[in-house]
């Protein structure tokens, strides 16, 4: 596989998708099982565009895509895509959303690209080749727990996990420097990669929420793990991320009674 050629084509595709997001004004919005889980017609249009453009890049590759809510993980190549990570932000014109694309094979991400169209920031990584922001190499920070800024998700689609989630977020706040809640897990992981934050936690995420961001963060030197201990793209898992200096404390907090 010519990853260099694929990444060049992927950049053009993801930037075109980003233009669709920036120019898009949704005409329909619907709930997917609750008021916190929504989809717009722009999400669906961008996903259809991505599938059409990505299909010829790796012949025979399958798709794990948010708006089809299909997993179907296989041993071969699969694209894991989120047309708009941060749909609620998009619906409110909050301007903190991203297009997320990863290519996985044998339960491991091979390459990833994330585009924040409002700021025109392109995060990318190929396995074993480092992580980049707009073509410049990026590195995770090296902060200890007391000096760490934490990015946290609240698993809004399952508010039954609120007590557990907020107990852990409170502990990150008490032991670290501060916390942030952005509404886009993939951008949180990219910010971890770029040294803009030092830790990440969310109790439950779907593969399209973490596939691309996890590889980018890992290639930047961060540690990203499944809370359950099993790394998979076959179903949702919890995700933590941190620096070599604070990951032990993050594990302790996440697994506290």
C-alpha positions in Angstrom: 0.0 0.0 0.0 1.3 3.4 -1.0 0.5 5.3 2.2 2.1 8.5 1.0 -0.2 8.6 -2.1 -3.2 7.8 0.0 -2.5 10.5 2.5 -2.2 13.1 -0.3 -5.5 12.1 -1.7 -7.0 11.9 1.7 -6.0 15.5 2.5 -7.9 16.8 -0.6 -11.0 14.7 0.3 -11.1 15.7 3.9 -10.7 19.4 3.1 -13.5 19.2 0.6 -15.6 17.6 3.3 -14.6 20.4 5.6 -15.9 23.0 3.1 -19.2 21.1 3.1 -19.4 21.5 6.9 -18.5 25.2 6.9 -20.9 26.0 4.1 -23.6 23.7 5.3 -26.8 25.0 6.8 -28.8 22.0 8.0 -32.4 21.8 7.0 -33.3 18.7 9.1 -32.3 17.4 12.4 -33.4 14.3 14.2 -32.7 12.4 17.4 -31.0 9.0 17.5 -32.4 7.7 20.8 -32.3 10.8 22.9 -32.1 14.6 22.8 -28.3 14.5 23.3 -27.7 12.3 20.3 -28.6 14.1 17.1 -27.9 13.9 13.4 -28.4 16.6 10.7 -28.8 16.2 6.9 -25.3 17.7 6.6 -23.8 14.8 8.6 -25.5 12.4 6.2 -24.4 14.3 3.1 -20.8 14.5 4.3 -20.7 10.8 5.1 -22.1 9.9 1.7 -19.4 12.1 0.1 -16.6 10.5 2.2 -17.7 6.9 1.4 -17.9 7.7 -2.3 -14.4 9.3 -2.3 -12.7 6.8 -0.1 -14.0 3.6 -1.7 -11.6 3.6 -4.7 -8.5 4.6 -2.5 -8.3 1.1 -0.9 -10.3 -1.4 -3.1 -12.3 -3.8 -1.0 -12.0 -1.9 2.2 -15.1 -1.8 4.4 -16.6 1.0 6.4 -17.4 1.6 10.1 -19.3 4.9 10.0 -21.3 6.8 12.5 -24.4 7.7 10.5 -24.9 4.1 9.4 -24.2 3.0 13.0 -22.6 -0.1 11.5 -19.6 -1.8 13.0 -19.0 -5.1 11.2 -15.3 -5.2 12.0 -13.3 -7.6 9.8 -9.7 -8.6 9.6 -9.2 -6.7 6.4 -8.9 -2.9 5.8 -11.7 -0.7 7.0 -12.3 3.0 7.0 -13.6 4.4 10.3 -15.3 7.7 9.6 -17.1 10.4 11.5 -18.5 13.0 9.1 -18.9 15.6 11.9 -17.5 14.8 15.3 -19.2 17.3 17.5 -22.7 17.4 15.8 -24.2 19.3 18.7 -21.5 21.9 18.4 -22.3 22.1 14.7 -26.0 22.4 15.3 -25.4 25.4 17.6 -22.8 27.0 15.3 -20.3 26.5 18.1 -17.6 26.0 15.5 -15.7 23.3 17.3 -16.2 20.1 15.2 -14.1 17.9 13.0 -14.1 15.4 10.2 -12.4 12.2 11.3 -11.0 9.4 9.1 -8.9 6.4 10.1 -7.9 3.3 8.1 -7.6 0.2 10.3 -6.5 -3.4 9.6 -6.2 -6.4 12.0 -7.5 -4.3 14.9 -4.9 -1.6 14.5 -5.0 1.9 13.0 -2.7 2.3 10.0 -3.3 6.0 9.2 -5.4 8.8 10.4 -6.5 12.3 9.5 -8.6 14.8 11.4 -9.7 18.2 10.0 -11.0 21.1 12.0 -12.5 23.1 9.1 -13.2 26.4 11.1 -9.6 26.8 12.1 -8.2 24.9 9.1 -6.1 22.6 11.3 -5.2 19.3 9.7 -3.9 16.6 12.1 -2.5 13.5 10.6 -0.5 10.3 11.3 0.8 7.2 9.7 1.6 4.3 12.0 5.3 4.5 13.0 5.9 7.8 11.3 4.9 10.4 13.9 2.1 12.9 14.2 1.7 16.2 12.3 -0.4 19.4 12.4 -0.5 21.2 9.1 2.6 19.4 8.1 4.7 20.2 11.2 5.6 17.4 13.6 3.8 17.6 17.0 4.6 16.1 20.4 2.6 15.4 23.5 3.5 17.4 26.6 5.5 16.0 29.5 3.5 17.4 32.4 3.0 15.6 35.8 -0.4 15.3 37.3 -0.4 18.5 39.3 0.5 20.5 36.1 -2.0 18.7 33.8 -4.9 20.2 32.0 -7.6 17.5 31.4 -10.1 17.2 28.6 -13.1 15.2 29.6 -16.2 13.9 27.8 -19.5 13.3 29.7 -21.0 10.4 27.7 -24.1 12.4 27.0 -25.8 9.6 25.2 -25.9 7.5 28.4 -26.7 9.8 31.3 -26.9 6.8 33.6 -23.1 7.1 33.7 -23.2 10.6 35.0 -22.4 9.9 38.7 -19.4 7.8 37.8 -18.2 10.2 35.1 -18.5 13.4 37.2 -16.9 11.7 40.2 -13.8 11.1 38.1 -13.9 14.5 36.5 -14.0 16.1 40.0 -10.9 14.1 41.0 -9.1 15.2 37.8 -10.0 18.8 38.7 -8.8 18.4 42.3 -5.5 16.7 41.5 -4.7 18.5 38.2 -4.5 22.1 37.0 -8.0 22.4 35.5 -10.5 20.7 33.2 -12.2 21.4 29.9 -15.2 19.9 28.0 -15.2 20.6 24.3 -17.8 18.4 22.8 -15.5 16.7 20.3 -13.5 13.6 21.5 -11.4 13.4 18.4 -10.3 17.0 18.7 -9.6 16.4 22.4 -7.2 13.5 21.4 -5.6 15.7 18.8 -5.1 18.5 21.3 -3.5 15.9 23.6 -1.2 15.0 20.7 -0.3 18.7 20.1 0.5 19.4 23.8 -2.5 21.7 24.2 -3.8 19.4 27.0 -2.3 16.6 29.1 -5.0 14.1 29.7 -8.3 12.8 28.3 -11.1 10.8 29.7 -14.5 9.6 28.5 -16.5 6.7 29.9 -17.9 5.4 26.6 -17.0 6.3 23.0 -17.8 4.6 19.6 -15.0 3.6 17.2 -15.5 6.7 15.0 -15.0 8.9 18.0 -11.5 7.6 18.9 -10.0 5.7 16.0 -8.2 8.6 14.3 -7.5 10.7 17.3 -6.0 7.8 19.3 -3.4 7.0 16.6 -2.5 10.7 16.2 -2.0 11.0 20.0 0.0 7.8 20.2 2.2 8.8 17.3 2.9 12.1 19.2 4.1 10.2 22.3 0.9 10.2 24.4 -0.4 7.0 25.9 -4.0 6.1 24.9 -5.8 3.1 26.4 -9.1 1.4 26.7 -10.6 1.7 30.2 -11.8 -1.9 29.9 -8.3 -3.2 28.9 -9.5 -4.4 25.5 -8.7 -2.3 22.4 -11.3 -2.9 19.8 -13.2 -1.1 17.0 -16.0 -3.7 17.2 -18.0 -1.9 19.9 -17.9 1.2 22.2 -15.2 1.3 24.8 -14.0 3.9 27.4 -10.9 5.8 26.6 -8.2 7.5 28.6 -5.1 9.3 27.4 -2.2 11.0 29.1 1.5 11.6 29.2 4.1 9.1 30.5 4.3 11.3 33.6 0.6 11.3 34.5 -0.9 8.1 33.0 -0.5 6.2 36.2 -2.6 8.7 38.2 -5.2 8.8 35.4 -5.5 5.0 35.6 -5.8 5.2 39.4 -8.6 7.8 39.2 -10.6 6.0 36.5 -10.5 2.7 38.3 -11.3 4.1 41.8 -14.3 2.6 43.6 
